[in-house]
Amino acid sequence: MTNSPYIPLTAIDCTIPALLIDRNAPLDVLHANAAARVLAVTQLMETFASRELAEADAIDLKHLASTAVLLLRDGCDVLDVLGWRLRPV
């Protein structure tokens, strides 16, 4: 981990990241942000699971999958920072 107080989100690979995680944010704030993203994906997948796949359009499926990947990657990035903070020094 770098000495920078900010960690870029990794879902979108770019040379100049625009969205960053404050690694010094309070633990409850980090947890709330990760939980919100994981919950959003859970709700998206629950809605998706209750539908008939035969009615799904390929482009819609790709959009749903891309949304889930982005949210899960963001949540994992925040959980990584939370894990670093919880490790004993």
Buried (B, 14 or more C-beta within 10 A) or exposed (E): EEEEEEBBBEBEEEEEEEEEBEBEBEEEEBBEBBEBBBEBBEEBEEEBEEEEEEEEEEEEEEEBEEEBEBBBBBBBBBBBBBEEEEEEE
